[in-house]
Amino acid sequence: MSWPGILLTFSLVEHVLFARMLGLDPGTTEGLDLRRAAAAGLASALLAVSSAAAMWALRVHVLEPLGVAWMQTPAIILATAGIASLARLVLRRVTSRTADLFGSVLRPSGASVAALGTVLVVARSGFGLTESLVAGLAAGAGLLVALSILTGIADRLGPGEAPSSMSGMPRALVSAGLAALAFTAFDQVFLAGLVR
Amino acid sequence: MMNPQAPLPSAAAPVPDRTAGLPELIAAIVPSLAAAVTVSAALWLSAAAIVSLLATALVAALVADRIPPAVGSLAVLLAGAVLACGADLAALTWLPSVSADLGIYLPLTVVVMSGPVAAAVLTDAQPKDRTRRAAARAMVAGLAFLGGAGLTALVREALGAGTFTLPGVAVGWVFRLPGLSNAPARSLLSPFAGLIAAGYLAGLVSFVARRGARRTTPGDAG
């Protein structure tokens, strides 16, 4: 697949939230604003890119030479979780304000799961290093756009518009479902017409 | 009339918040709903989730007293990764059609579901009966997964495909539902329908949990 094809597929067609249902968790949806949406998108993109790069290096230099390519899945899980934990640790040491912002989106759900899902898809597609990096960036950008849309919907609805049981995660999921309906316009036929 | 000397019931003993880990558990179930578009897929995912939940909860209970929590989380993650690999390879070898249907969601479910329950076991302050409580916690989470994914899949498959599929070794047994199979609403099988269904399911669970918590809170009684 060409780079524009990968970019459009991972950011619009096979969207990380609207098509794969990854990237929403209580840490992201509680008090969702544009700053947090940007943090989640950025965290997901950076995590996916670094995990994909680490995974590519591990696959090419360790797993395949040793003939244990079947260990790819646990390696991806450990690499992604390890990088997320390391990022949390470094951020806590560097600045508490950034750590507060990224800490909630880098928890072992939400953006981390979005990144893990993206790397699993990339690994199963047999992408090379550059293609994996483009896919990771595109998935993160897609998540950023999606969470920004959800922020806009939440702002328009206001706190009293939904019953208390539907506040937070349930409302974010229903809003995401309705936004995903709009994203069904971006399908493989659309992509095939756009990128030849 | 209330005795002014008696302490308020809520002040006498802290009431545990039964809804504390619920949002995390719902968030862990949501990604699986993208793959659970048939009852068969939901049952396979539930089986993987229950086995992995029990295994990681028991690992967490075993290591909780012996090593620091940070190292314990690593042990649980390692156990989750090994289980995810095992489930993936087993499905690929013996159930290739199931593996093709579930794709990344089989290893993802194993890892994502294990997290909240294992974390709760690791931070459990009472060492007495930790293993039994860990197993109970894992079973409850597994049954919640089965209920959530199974119910959503049942409705989506019945209305979206007009069928009911039971798991089989080579291929599932497909039963056509009279009436519904003639004019299925195919859009219900799309991810957007899964997200909306997950939202309403999460709302229902939240409503029931809040009502239950309100009933059991003694402070609300008088």
Interface residues (C-beta under 8 A of the other chain):
Chain A: F18 A19 R20 M21 L22 L24 D25 P26 W70 M71 T73 P74 I77 L78 A81 P108 S109 G110 V113 L116 G117 L120 V121 R124 P163 S164 S165 M166 G168 M169 P170 R171 A172 L173 V174 S175 A176 G177 L178 A180 L181 F183 T184
Chain B: P23 E24 I26 A27 A28 V30 P31 L33 A34 L77 L78 G80 A81 V82 A84 C85 D88 L89 G103 I104 P107 L108 V111 V112 G115 P116 A119 S190 P191 F192 A193 G194 L195 I196 A197 A198 G199 Y200 A202 G203 L204 S206 F207 R210
